[in-house]
């Protein structure tokens, strides 16, 4: 009997030990018991609370956007163009004077020719008039060569368009540069970039801040580029304020044939927290925070190609209030 009792006690002890070991193994595998962390469901506000908070939303619309690249340039002084224009006008005056003298000499030759044929004038007088005609003709050709040389110099240095503006007797475009209404820019592209076809307008800023950029209109390609660059240069004009001659400028240009699809959102919709850009999306009466990983600045706001979709309802006023409310809700209550 005692032997059977001992056997029973040993079996019970073995069962208890095996159960304890099984519990100990479970403690060594905590990942099986850890629940996954779920994203926050957002902030829910009823209609009255939304109105009281001044929240405003818009439904995002499809938009297209040309990817941009950055180029650099400077504001040019037009003094060299003014000097070239002055030299050209002087040459033009000299040519007109030479042309008038040549016409007069030609008439004198014709008159002396007639008098000589009628025996009224001596041959010597005819020869003198013919010699003067030759001199005046040579002076006219020299004057014509001079103004043509100045035209070619202007075209080689400034291109056909600017040369035409500067050498014209009354060019509205050149007068705008003279008066300071327009500033002349020379922008040099990176060596691996080209100007998009049909491009007429870019945006520039002396500060390098894209959000403060202003429009500049293409004039023409520049015949000469900067010595330190392998990229092509172009002349632009701008009515932008707060830029002066000699200033360096940053330009943003659309890339050739690289158009993206996405949405355009107002700048007021974007906010920052922990070095991350966010927006709030409304679904029914719930407002959820969404990270924006990439956006492009444009004059119309921010273009987003991946993180937002058309027809989503975006908070454009009151996002900061929602963020504050969300952060406050994450503070644990004190006992």
Helices and strands as residue ranges (DSSP letters): H 2-27, G 30-32, E 43-44, H 47-53, E 56-59, E 62-76, H 79-117, H 123-167, H 172-179, E 183-188, E 201-205, G 210-212, E 214-221, E 233-238, E 248-265, G 267-269, E 271-273, E 276-283, E 286-291, E 296-298, E 301-304, E 313-317, H 319-329
